[in-house]
Amino acid sequence: MSDNTEAETTEVAASEEVLVERDELLWRNAHPDWIVDGELTSQAFRPTPKDKKKLSSARAAKVSEEANFKEFTEDFGFESAGVWAVSVGEVQDQKLRSVYDEHSPATPTPCLKGHTSLDFTTVTSSQAKRIGGRLRDHAEGRGLRYPPA
């Protein structure tokens, strides 16, 4: 695995994989409500109660940002203002794990191709809020990935 032992305290299922390639990007669709005055809010990068401390994203190694957006909006019928990205390394730097779990029975359905959970199970709600802000900053720095502005 990685040297990120604090975030590796929860076991992963045989059908899951903790990602370690620091440069790999993870796509995150942002609900239109998470855009305020043209800025992405930290809510896009922190779990809500329904997420059970596991924030959904998708691996760039498995799906393009365009295909991820279209699957999310057209196939599943969810609203999205667009796709932003953080890297596995940026998630690791927050003492979190990126768990590729597309084929896990515990993954919510419908399941996005390349589904990867950002694992917030080891942090408190107040920590999650601060971490969400830092991940948002990374995503904003990278810019909107899809659709083109």
Long-range contacts (C-beta under 8 A, 24 or more apart in sequence): 2-92, 4-92, 4-95, 4-97, 6-95, 6-122, 7-92, 7-95, 7-96, 7-97, 7-119, 7-122, 8-97, 9-122, 10-97, 10-119, 10-121, 10-122, 12-99, 12-101, 13-101, 13-104, 13-105, 13-106, 15-101, 15-103, 15-104, 15-105, 16-99, 16-100, 16-101, 16-104, 17-99, 17-100, 17-101, 18-97, 18-98, 18-99, 18-100, 19-59, 19-88, 19-97, 19-98, 19-99, 19-100, 19-116, 20-88, 21-61, 21-88, 22-87, 22-88, 22-89, 22-92, 23-87, 23-88, 23-89, 24-59, 24-60, 24-61, 24-87, 24-88, 25-60, 25-85, 25-86, 25-87, 25-88, 26-57, 26-58, 26-59, 26-60, 26-85, 26-86, 26-87, 26-88, 26-91, 26-98, 26-116, 26-118, 27-57, 27-58, 27-59, 27-60, 27-63, 27-65, 27-68, 27-83, 27-84, 27-85, 27-114, 27-145, 28-55, 28-56, 28-57, 28-83, 28-84, 28-85, 28-86, 28-139, 29-68, 29-69, 29-72, 29-73, 29-78, 29-80, 29-82, 29-83, 30-80, 30-81, 30-82, 30-83, 30-84, 31-78, 31-79, 31-80, 31-81, 32-79, 32-80, 32-81, 34-81, 35-81, 39-140, 40-84, 40-136, 40-139, 40-140, 41-136, 42-129, 42-132, 42-133, 42-135, 42-136, 43-132, 44-84, 44-132, 44-136, 44-139, 45-86, 45-118, 45-131, 45-132, 45-133, 45-135, 45-136, 45-139, 46-120, 46-128, 46-129, 46-131, 46-132, 46-135, 47-118, 47-120, 47-128, 53-119, 53-120, 53-121, 53-123, 53-128, 54-99, 54-117, 54-118, 54-119, 54-120, 54-121, 55-117, 55-118, 55-120, 56-108, 56-112, 56-115, 56-116, 56-117, 57-86, 57-98, 57-115, 57-116, 57-117, 57-118, 58-112, 58-113, 58-114, 58-115, 58-116, 59-100, 59-114, 59-116, 60-85, 60-114, 61-114, 62-100, 62-102, 62-113, 62-114, 63-112, 63-113, 63-114, 65-145, 65-146, 66-146, 66-147, 67-113, 68-112, 68-113, 68-114, 68-146, 69-146, 69-147, 71-112, 71-113, 72-112, 75-110, 76-110, 76-112, 82-144, 82-145, 82-146, 82-147, 83-144, 83-145, 83-146, 84-139, 84-140, 84-142, 84-143, 84-144, 84-145, 85-139, 85-142, 85-145, 86-135, 86-138, 86-139, 86-142, 87-138, 90-134, 90-135, 90-138, 91-118, 91-135, 94-131, 94-134, 94-135, 95-122, 95-123, 96-120, 96-122, 96-123, 96-131
